[in-house]
Amino acid sequence: MTIRRVNHVTLSVTDIDASVGFYRDVLGLKVVDSVPRPDGTPLLVFLRSAVDSENHHDLALLADASPAGGGDASSGPGLAHVAFEVGTLDELAAAKTRLEAAGAVKECLDQGMHLSVYATDPDGIGLEIIWRVPAEDWSYGTGIERVPLDLEKARARWGGGRVTGASA
């Protein structure tokens, strides 16, 4: 397994509308997708550079952090996780195996634009190891469905050695 690069950062925010406005209107990022709550308000909003990004998203904003100093530390505003990219599904499987052996895996998801293994480091900092789904299979504006990761199904579709993302 080889980590190729940081793919995206996810921030936990106290006011998702204000944060979207800041990153969109002040920094010029483009809103590309979201994950709604049952009531239709955004739980997650995905943004990317308006130019030259090869990512589905460069920044994700996660709603409902408690204000700094309130509640438990995991719900406060700040870094939710850092996403590291691998080049193949075989490398993602190897990362999952190594993280499982360390007792660090929290969940594994197919999120449409990438397949993810979520884990934590020894300090509890969130990590996501991703394999980027081929760009021709991304969709925008249809809502992102997060389902349990089925590595064998993904290997049957794309092959374990197909190189994508920064490695391609």
C-alpha positions in Angstrom: 0.0 0.0 0.0 1.3 3.5 -0.9 -0.4 6.7 0.1 -0.3 8.9 -3.0 -1.5 12.3 -1.6 -4.0 14.0 0.6 -7.3 13.9 -1.3 -9.6 16.1 0.7 -10.2 17.6 4.2 -13.5 17.4 6.1 -14.3 20.1 8.6 -16.9 19.9 11.4 -18.7 23.2 11.5 -21.2 24.9 13.8 -23.2 26.8 11.1 -23.1 25.0 7.8 -24.9 27.8 5.9 -22.3 30.4 7.1 -19.4 28.0 6.3 -20.7 27.2 2.8 -21.1 30.9 2.2 -17.5 31.6 3.4 -15.8 28.8 1.4 -18.0 29.6 -1.7 -18.2 33.4 -1.7 -14.9 34.3 0.0 -12.6 31.6 -1.2 -14.3 30.8 -4.5 -14.9 27.1 -4.0 -17.8 25.6 -6.0 -20.6 23.6 -4.2 -20.8 20.3 -6.1 -23.0 18.0 -4.0 -24.5 17.4 -0.5 -25.9 14.7 1.7 -29.3 15.8 3.1 -30.9 15.0 6.4 -34.4 13.5 6.3 -35.9 17.1 6.6 -33.9 18.2 3.5 -31.4 20.4 5.2 -27.8 19.7 4.5 -25.8 17.3 6.8 -22.7 17.3 4.5 -21.8 19.8 1.8 -19.0 19.0 -0.8 -17.0 21.8 -2.4 -14.1 21.8 -4.9 -11.8 24.2 -6.6 -13.6 26.1 -9.4 -10.7 25.2 -11.7 -8.2 22.4 -12.1 -9.4 19.9 -9.5 -9.3 16.3 -10.3 -11.2 15.4 -7.1 -15.0 14.9 -6.7 -14.5 17.4 -3.8 -11.6 19.1 -2.1 -13.4 20.1 1.0 -16.4 18.6 2.9 -18.3 20.5 5.6 -20.1 18.4 8.3 -23.0 20.2 10.1 -23.8 20.5 13.7 -20.6 20.8 15.6 -21.0 22.1 19.1 -19.4 25.5 19.7 -15.8 25.4 20.8 -15.5 24.6 24.5 -19.0 23.1 24.6 -19.9 19.4 24.7 -17.5 16.6 24.1 -14.3 17.2 22.1 -15.4 15.0 19.2 -18.4 17.2 18.4 -16.5 20.5 18.5 -15.7 22.5 15.4 -12.5 21.7 13.6 -10.9 18.9 11.6 -13.2 15.9 11.2 -10.8 13.8 9.2 -8.0 13.8 6.6 -8.4 11.6 3.5 -5.4 9.8 2.1 -5.6 8.4 -1.5 -4.3 5.0 -2.7 -4.0 4.1 -6.4 -5.8 0.7 -6.6 -8.5 -1.3 -4.9 -5.9 -3.9 -4.0 -4.1 -1.1 -2.1 -7.3 -0.1 -0.4 -7.9 -3.7 0.7 -4.3 -3.8 2.0 -4.8 -0.6 4.0 -8.1 -2.0 5.4 -6.3 -5.2 6.5 -3.5 -3.2 8.2 -5.9 -0.8 9.9 -8.1 -3.7 11.1 -5.0 -5.4 12.6 -4.3 -2.2 14.5 -7.9 -2.1 15.7 -8.3 1.3 14.0 -11.1 0.7 11.5 -14.4 2.5 12.3 -16.4 1.9 9.0 -16.0 1.1 5.3 -18.3 2.9 2.8 -19.0 3.2 -0.9 -19.8 6.8 -1.4 -20.1 6.9 -5.2 -17.2 9.1 -5.9 -14.8 7.1 -3.8 -14.6 3.9 -1.8 -13.5 4.6 1.8 -12.0 3.0 4.9 -12.5 5.2 7.9 -10.2 4.8 10.9 -8.7 6.7 13.8 -5.1 7.2 14.7 -3.8 6.6 18.3 -5.0 10.1 19.3 -8.4 9.6 17.9 -7.9 11.8 14.8 -10.1 10.7 12.0 -8.5 9.2 8.9 -10.1 8.2 5.6 -8.2 6.0 3.1 -9.8 6.3 -0.3 -9.7 4.8 -3.7 -11.1 7.2 -6.3 -13.8 5.8 -8.5 -13.1 6.5 -12.1 -14.3 10.1 -12.9 -16.6 8.8 -15.7 -18.6 7.0 -13.0 -19.1 10.1 -10.8 -22.5 11.9 -10.6 -23.4 15.3 -9.4 -26.7 16.7 -8.1 -28.3 13.4 -7.5 -27.4 13.2 -3.8 -24.7 11.0 -2.4 -25.8 7.6 -1.1 -23.4 6.1 1.4 -23.6 2.3 1.6 -21.4 -0.3 3.2 -18.3 -1.1 1.1 -18.3 -4.3 -0.8 -14.7 -4.7 -2.0 -15.4 -7.9 -3.9 -18.2 -6.2 -5.9 -16.0 -3.2 -6.6 -13.1 -5.5 -7.8 -15.6 -7.3 -10.1 -16.6 -4.0 -11.6 -13.2 -2.2 -11.9 -10.6 -4.8 -11.2 -8.3 -4.8 -8.2 -5.3 -3.3 -10.1 -7.0 -0.5 -11.9 -5.1 2.7 -11.2 -7.1 5.9 -10.6 -6.6 9.4 -9.1 -3.2 10.8 -8.6 -1.6 7.5 -9.5 -3.1 7.4 -13.0 
